[in-house]
Amino acid sequence: MQGDFAIRVTADLFWTGLMVCLPVLGITMLVGLVVSVLQVVTQIQEMSLSFVPKLVAAGLAVIAFGPWMLRTLCRFTVSLWSQIPSLL
């Protein structure tokens, strides 16, 4: 029973981590793709041009999705803590 519990908790951990990171990573990847296409079209190869928009997009995504991310992490933590008595 303990092995099944550990596997289930680990799977939930990875799934929750993926769901929490997905909005920020997706938006950053999309902005990076747009900036890269823009750099190829205009032939401007400036490193800060590719870094700054991704940084701003990641910050805005954290601001926009932050409350949802925090609620998801809190829900996961509460579920972990509520499962402790079943281990004893």
Phi and psi in radians as a Rosetta constraint file:
Dihedral C 1 N 2 CA 2 C 2 CIRCULARHARMONIC -1.189 0.35
Dihedral N 2 CA 2 C 2 N 3 CIRCULARHARMONIC -0.629 0.35
Dihedral C 2 N 3 CA 3 C 3 CIRCULARHARMONIC -1.152 0.35
Dihedral N 3 CA 3 C 3 N 4 CIRCULARHARMONIC -0.704 0.35
Dihedral C 3 N 4 CA 4 C 4 CIRCULARHARMONIC -1.115 0.35
Dihedral N 4 CA 4 C 4 N 5 CIRCULARHARMONIC -0.688 0.35
Dihedral C 4 N 5 CA 5 C 5 CIRCULARHARMONIC -1.120 0.35
Dihedral N 5 CA 5 C 5 N 6 CIRCULARHARMONIC -0.772 0.35
Dihedral C 5 N 6 CA 6 C 6 CIRCULARHARMONIC -1.122 0.35
Dihedral N 6 CA 6 C 6 N 7 CIRCULARHARMONIC -0.705 0.35
Dihedral C 6 N 7 CA 7 C 7 CIRCULARHARMONIC -1.157 0.35
Dihedral N 7 CA 7 C 7 N 8 CIRCULARHARMONIC -0.728 0.35
Dihedral C 7 N 8 CA 8 C 8 CIRCULARHARMONIC -1.149 0.35
Dihedral N 8 CA 8 C 8 N 9 CIRCULARHARMONIC -0.734 0.35
Dihedral C 8 N 9 CA 9 C 9 CIRCULARHARMONIC -1.152 0.35
Dihedral N 9 CA 9 C 9 N 10 CIRCULARHARMONIC -0.695 0.35
Dihedral C 9 N 10 CA 10 C 10 CIRCULARHARMONIC -1.146 0.35
Dihedral N 10 CA 10 C 10 N 11 CIRCULARHARMONIC -0.732 0.35
Dihedral C 10 N 11 CA 11 C 11 CIRCULARHARMONIC -1.107 0.35
Dihedral N 11 CA 11 C 11 N 12 CIRCULARHARMONIC -0.737 0.35
Dihedral C 11 N 12 CA 12 C 12 CIRCULARHARMONIC -1.109 0.35
Dihedral N 12 CA 12 C 12 N 13 CIRCULARHARMONIC -0.655 0.35
Dihedral C 12 N 13 CA 13 C 13 CIRCULARHARMONIC -1.097 0.35
Dihedral N 13 CA 13 C 13 N 14 CIRCULARHARMONIC -0.834 0.35
Dihedral C 13 N 14 CA 14 C 14 CIRCULARHARMONIC -1.155 0.35
Dihedral N 14 CA 14 C 14 N 15 CIRCULARHARMONIC -0.690 0.35
Dihedral C 14 N 15 CA 15 C 15 CIRCULARHARMONIC -1.148 0.35
Dihedral N 15 CA 15 C 15 N 16 CIRCULARHARMONIC -0.763 0.35
Dihedral C 15 N 16 CA 16 C 16 CIRCULARHARMONIC -1.123 0.35
Dihedral N 16 CA 16 C 16 N 17 CIRCULARHARMONIC -0.736 0.35
Dihedral C 16 N 17 CA 17 C 17 CIRCULARHARMONIC -1.079 0.35
Dihedral N 17 CA 17 C 17 N 18 CIRCULARHARMONIC -0.714 0.35
Dihedral C 17 N 18 CA 18 C 18 CIRCULARHARMONIC -1.128 0.35
Dihedral N 18 CA 18 C 18 N 19 CIRCULARHARMONIC -0.776 0.35
Dihedral C 18 N 19 CA 19 C 19 CIRCULARHARMONIC -1.158 0.35
Dihedral N 19 CA 19 C 19 N 20 CIRCULARHARMONIC -0.609 0.35
Dihedral C 19 N 20 CA 20 C 20 CIRCULARHARMONIC -1.276 0.35
Dihedral N 20 CA 20 C 20 N 21 CIRCULARHARMONIC -0.661 0.35
Dihedral C 20 N 21 CA 21 C 21 CIRCULARHARMONIC -1.431 0.35
Dihedral N 21 CA 21 C 21 N 22 CIRCULARHARMONIC -0.379 0.35
Dihedral C 21 N 22 CA 22 C 22 CIRCULARHARMONIC -1.034 0.35
Dihedral N 22 CA 22 C 22 N 23 CIRCULARHARMONIC -0.776 0.35
Dihedral C 22 N 23 CA 23 C 23 CIRCULARHARMONIC -1.078 0.35
Dihedral N 23 CA 23 C 23 N 24 CIRCULARHARMONIC -0.773 0.35
Dihedral C 23 N 24 CA 24 C 24 CIRCULARHARMONIC -1.188 0.35
Dihedral N 24 CA 24 C 24 N 25 CIRCULARHARMONIC -0.776 0.35
Dihedral C 24 N 25 CA 25 C 25 CIRCULARHARMONIC -1.158 0.35
Dihedral N 25 CA 25 C 25 N 26 CIRCULARHARMONIC -0.689 0.35
Dihedral C 25 N 26 CA 26 C 26 CIRCULARHARMONIC -1.132 0.35
Dihedral N 26 CA 26 C 26 N 27 CIRCULARHARMONIC -0.800 0.35
Dihedral C 26 N 27 CA 27 C 27 CIRCULARHARMONIC -1.157 0.35
Dihedral N 27 CA 27 C 27 N 28 CIRCULARHARMONIC -0.725 0.35
Dihedral C 27 N 28 CA 28 C 28 CIRCULARHARMONIC -1.122 0.35
Dihedral N 28 CA 28 C 28 N 29 CIRCULARHARMONIC -0.699 0.35
Dihedral C 28 N 29 CA 29 C 29 CIRCULARHARMONIC -1.156 0.35
Dihedral N 29 CA 29 C 29 N 30 CIRCULARHARMONIC -0.700 0.35
Dihedral C 29 N 30 CA 30 C 30 CIRCULARHARMONIC -1.126 0.35
Dihedral N 30 CA 30 C 30 N 31 CIRCULARHARMONIC -0.765 0.35
Dihedral C 30 N 31 CA 31 C 31 CIRCULARHARMONIC -1.133 0.35
Dihedral N 31 CA 31 C 31 N 32 CIRCULARHARMONIC -0.702 0.35
Dihedral C 31 N 32 CA 32 C 32 CIRCULARHARMONIC -1.093 0.35
Dihedral N 32 CA 32 C 32 N 33 CIRCULARHARMONIC -0.681 0.35
Dihedral C 32 N 33 CA 33 C 33 CIRCULARHARMONIC -1.145 0.35
Dihedral N 33 CA 33 C 33 N 34 CIRCULARHARMONIC -0.750 0.35
Dihedral C 33 N 34 CA 34 C 34 CIRCULARHARMONIC -1.119 0.35
Dihedral N 34 CA 34 C 34 N 35 CIRCULARHARMONIC -0.764 0.35
Dihedral C 34 N 35 CA 35 C 35 CIRCULARHARMONIC -1.148 0.35
Dihedral N 35 CA 35 C 35 N 36 CIRCULARHARMONIC -0.671 0.35
Dihedral C 35 N 36 CA 36 C 36 CIRCULARHARMONIC -1.138 0.35
Dihedral N 36 CA 36 C 36 N 37 CIRCULARHARMONIC -0.733 0.35
Dihedral C 36 N 37 CA 37 C 37 CIRCULARHARMONIC -1.111 0.35
Dihedral N 37 CA 37 C 37 N 38 CIRCULARHARMONIC -0.715 0.35
Dihedral C 37 N 38 CA 38 C 38 CIRCULARHARMONIC -1.105 0.35
Dihedral N 38 CA 38 C 38 N 39 CIRCULARHARMONIC -0.676 0.35
Dihedral C 38 N 39 CA 39 C 39 CIRCULARHARMONIC -1.181 0.35
Dihedral N 39 CA 39 C 39 N 40 CIRCULARHARMONIC -0.650 0.35
Dihedral C 39 N 40 CA 40 C 40 CIRCULARHARMONIC -1.187 0.35
Dihedral N 40 CA 40 C 40 N 41 CIRCULARHARMONIC -0.711 0.35
Dihedral C 40 N 41 CA 41 C 41 CIRCULARHARMONIC -1.187 0.35
Dihedral N 41 CA 41 C 41 N 42 CIRCULARHARMONIC -0.735 0.35
Dihedral C 41 N 42 CA 42 C 42 CIRCULARHARMONIC -1.615 0.35
Dihedral N 42 CA 42 C 42 N 43 CIRCULARHARMONIC -0.130 0.35
Dihedral C 42 N 43 CA 43 C 43 CIRCULARHARMONIC 1.011 0.35
Dihedral N 43 CA 43 C 43 N 44 CIRCULARHARMONIC 0.589 0.35
Dihedral C 43 N 44 CA 44 C 44 CIRCULARHARMONIC -1.709 0.35
Dihedral N 44 CA 44 C 44 N 45 CIRCULARHARMONIC 2.034 0.35
Dihedral C 44 N 45 CA 45 C 45 CIRCULARHARMONIC -1.952 0.35
Dihedral N 45 CA 45 C 45 N 46 CIRCULARHARMONIC 1.045 0.35
Dihedral C 45 N 46 CA 46 C 46 CIRCULARHARMONIC -1.705 0.35
Dihedral N 46 CA 46 C 46 N 47 CIRCULARHARMONIC 2.235 0.35
Dihedral C 46 N 47 CA 47 C 47 CIRCULARHARMONIC -1.169 0.35
Dihedral N 47 CA 47 C 47 N 48 CIRCULARHARMONIC -0.662 0.35
Dihedral C 47 N 48 CA 48 C 48 CIRCULARHARMONIC -1.205 0.35
Dihedral N 48 CA 48 C 48 N 49 CIRCULARHARMONIC -0.435 0.35
Dihedral C 48 N 49 CA 49 C 49 CIRCULARHARMONIC -1.165 0.35
Dihedral N 49 CA 49 C 49 N 50 CIRCULARHARMONIC -0.518 0.35
Dihedral C 49 N 50 CA 50 C 50 CIRCULARHARMONIC -1.562 0.35
Dihedral N 50 CA 50 C 50 N 51 CIRCULARHARMONIC -0.429 0.35
Dihedral C 50 N 51 CA 51 C 51 CIRCULARHARMONIC -1.492 0.35
Dihedral N 51 CA 51 C 51 N 52 CIRCULARHARMONIC -0.791 0.35
Dihedral C 51 N 52 CA 52 C 52 CIRCULARHARMONIC -1.112 0.35
Dihedral N 52 CA 52 C 52 N 53 CIRCULARHARMONIC -0.819 0.35
Dihedral C 52 N 53 CA 53 C 53 CIRCULARHARMONIC -1.086 0.35
Dihedral N 53 CA 53 C 53 N 54 CIRCULARHARMONIC -0.636 0.35
Dihedral C 53 N 54 CA 54 C 54 CIRCULARHARMONIC -1.162 0.35
Dihedral N 54 CA 54 C 54 N 55 CIRCULARHARMONIC -0.674 0.35
Dihedral C 54 N 55 CA 55 C 55 CIRCULARHARMONIC -1.136 0.35
Dihedral N 55 CA 55 C 55 N 56 CIRCULARHARMONIC -0.765 0.35
Dihedral C 55 N 56 CA 56 C 56 CIRCULARHARMONIC -1.136 0.35
Dihedral N 56 CA 56 C 56 N 57 CIRCULARHARMONIC -0.740 0.35
Dihedral C 56 N 57 CA 57 C 57 CIRCULARHARMONIC -1.116 0.35
Dihedral N 57 CA 57 C 57 N 58 CIRCULARHARMONIC -0.701 0.35
Dihedral C 57 N 58 CA 58 C 58 CIRCULARHARMONIC -1.135 0.35
Dihedral N 58 CA 58 C 58 N 59 CIRCULARHARMONIC -0.719 0.35
Dihedral C 58 N 59 CA 59 C 59 CIRCULARHARMONIC -1.103 0.35
Dihedral N 59 CA 59 C 59 N 60 CIRCULARHARMONIC -0.759 0.35
Dihedral C 59 N 60 CA 60 C 60 CIRCULARHARMONIC -1.154 0.35
Dihedral N 60 CA 60 C 60 N 61 CIRCULARHARMONIC -0.631 0.35
Dihedral C 60 N 61 CA 61 C 61 CIRCULARHARMONIC -1.166 0.35
Dihedral N 61 CA 61 C 61 N 62 CIRCULARHARMONIC -0.674 0.35
Dihedral C 61 N 62 CA 62 C 62 CIRCULARHARMONIC -1.154 0.35
Dihedral N 62 CA 62 C 62 N 63 CIRCULARHARMONIC -0.675 0.35
Dihedral C 62 N 63 CA 63 C 63 CIRCULARHARMONIC -1.158 0.35
Dihedral N 63 CA 63 C 63 N 64 CIRCULARHARMONIC -0.746 0.35
Dihedral C 63 N 64 CA 64 C 64 CIRCULARHARMONIC -1.265 0.35
Dihedral N 64 CA 64 C 64 N 65 CIRCULARHARMONIC -0.752 0.35
Dihedral C 64 N 65 CA 65 C 65 CIRCULARHARMONIC -1.738 0.35
Dihedral N 65 CA 65 C 65 N 66 CIRCULARHARMONIC 0.015 0.35
Dihedral C 65 N 66 CA 66 C 66 CIRCULARHARMONIC -0.990 0.35
Dihedral N 66 CA 66 C 66 N 67 CIRCULARHARMONIC -0.823 0.35
Dihedral C 66 N 67 CA 67 C 67 CIRCULARHARMONIC -1.080 0.35
Dihedral N 67 CA 67 C 67 N 68 CIRCULARHARMONIC -0.701 0.35
Dihedral C 67 N 68 CA 68 C 68 CIRCULARHARMONIC -1.149 0.35
Dihedral N 68 CA 68 C 68 N 69 CIRCULARHARMONIC -0.708 0.35
Dihedral C 68 N 69 CA 69 C 69 CIRCULARHARMONIC -1.115 0.35
Dihedral N 69 CA 69 C 69 N 70 CIRCULARHARMONIC -0.735 0.35
Dihedral C 69 N 70 CA 70 C 70 CIRCULARHARMONIC -1.155 0.35
Dihedral N 70 CA 70 C 70 N 71 CIRCULARHARMONIC -0.731 0.35
Dihedral C 70 N 71 CA 71 C 71 CIRCULARHARMONIC -1.084 0.35
Dihedral N 71 CA 71 C 71 N 72 CIRCULARHARMONIC -0.703 0.35
Dihedral C 71 N 72 CA 72 C 72 CIRCULARHARMONIC -1.130 0.35
Dihedral N 72 CA 72 C 72 N 73 CIRCULARHARMONIC -0.776 0.35
Dihedral C 72 N 73 CA 73 C 73 CIRCULARHARMONIC -1.161 0.35
Dihedral N 73 CA 73 C 73 N 74 CIRCULARHARMONIC -0.668 0.35
Dihedral C 73 N 74 CA 74 C 74 CIRCULARHARMONIC -1.155 0.35
Dihedral N 74 CA 74 C 74 N 75 CIRCULARHARMONIC -0.705 0.35
Dihedral C 74 N 75 CA 75 C 75 CIRCULARHARMONIC -1.098 0.35
Dihedral N 75 CA 75 C 75 N 76 CIRCULARHARMONIC -0.716 0.35
Dihedral C 75 N 76 CA 76 C 76 CIRCULARHARMONIC -1.134 0.35
Dihedral N 76 CA 76 C 76 N 77 CIRCULARHARMONIC -0.751 0.35
Dihedral C 76 N 77 CA 77 C 77 CIRCULARHARMONIC -1.133 0.35
Dihedral N 77 CA 77 C 77 N 78 CIRCULARHARMONIC -0.727 0.35
Dihedral C 77 N 78 CA 78 C 78 CIRCULARHARMONIC -1.115 0.35
Dihedral N 78 CA 78 C 78 N 79 CIRCULARHARMONIC -0.687 0.35
Dihedral C 78 N 79 CA 79 C 79 CIRCULARHARMONIC -1.157 0.35
Dihedral N 79 CA 79 C 79 N 80 CIRCULARHARMONIC -0.632 0.35
Dihedral C 79 N 80 CA 80 C 80 CIRCULARHARMONIC -1.124 0.35
Dihedral N 80 CA 80 C 80 N 81 CIRCULARHARMONIC -0.810 0.35
Dihedral C 80 N 81 CA 81 C 81 CIRCULARHARMONIC -1.145 0.35
Dihedral N 81 CA 81 C 81 N 82 CIRCULARHARMONIC -0.584 0.35
Dihedral C 81 N 82 CA 82 C 82 CIRCULARHARMONIC -1.280 0.35
Dihedral N 82 CA 82 C 82 N 83 CIRCULARHARMONIC -0.321 0.35
Dihedral C 82 N 83 CA 83 C 83 CIRCULARHARMONIC -1.551 0.35
Dihedral N 83 CA 83 C 83 N 84 CIRCULARHARMONIC -0.100 0.35
Dihedral C 83 N 84 CA 84 C 84 CIRCULARHARMONIC -1.089 0.35
Dihedral N 84 CA 84 C 84 N 85 CIRCULARHARMONIC -0.748 0.35
Dihedral C 84 N 85 CA 85 C 85 CIRCULARHARMONIC -1.084 0.35
Dihedral N 85 CA 85 C 85 N 86 CIRCULARHARMONIC -0.453 0.35
Dihedral C 85 N 86 CA 86 C 86 CIRCULARHARMONIC -1.296 0.35
Dihedral N 86 CA 86 C 86 N 87 CIRCULARHARMONIC -0.233 0.35
Dihedral C 86 N 87 CA 87 C 87 CIRCULARHARMONIC -1.385 0.35
Dihedral N 87 CA 87 C 87 N 88 CIRCULARHARMONIC -0.416 0.35
